[in-house]
């Protein structure tokens, strides 16, 4: 009978833990990589369940995913065991320029994502406490976190894949329901003419995405340097563009994190207008 012991892993939310574009992925390849790579031989055992939590910011910890540990495939910094298992693992995780896992500990286990009947992706939790009532500071805990009643957290939610023509966007802004929705949300957006792209962020608490869109409607360029130059050559260029909301953030999301998400998003596009 394989061990079904559980461990609770608290990861720090830092750039390296997610591949660009996987920030909101419950099956992030990097999270799988980080979970199954460790420095001590006896840290994990085959069949163990690793419950991953991400510390978004101070006192905000959310459940991400659960991984079942498989057989060890790397020991003492050397690949061991069945070649098929090693190749299988390497197809599931991000690799560096040398074809090695990004996070390569001295011991790596194969493994896979499994469903957790007690937590859902995005659930906010209180980390386990010791007998004295103090928060367990260790990144690995045997104590089960307590699910809070707080609404589920969504780091980035994709509201739409639709590119909206300028003329239709004008009409949409006459709809009070849509205006209220845009006013109450901050996020990332894109303007494109089909060839060129501009990625921007609406990080202000005052007016959100609605306020930022109005900036473009008011002057035709939103105050962005390259779009100002484009506007000088062709004052009507924006009216031939399409608009898209790329991501929306929670109301209390930190501005620095929005700016970091914007920088990461720009890496996924050509952004010839940025």
Beta strands, then each sheet from edge to edge (+ up, - down):
strand 1: 6-12
strand 2: 37-38
strand 3: 49-57
strand 4: 60-75
strand 5: 78-79
strand 6: 107-114
strand 7: 124-126
strand 8: 140-141
strand 9: 146-147
strand 10: 164-165
strand 11: 186-192
strand 12: 197-202
strand 13: 242-249
sheet 1: 2+ 6- 4+ 3- 1- 8+
sheet 2: 2+ 6- 4+ 5-
sheet 3: 2+ 6- 4+ 7- 9+
sheet 4: 10+ 13- 11+ 12-
end
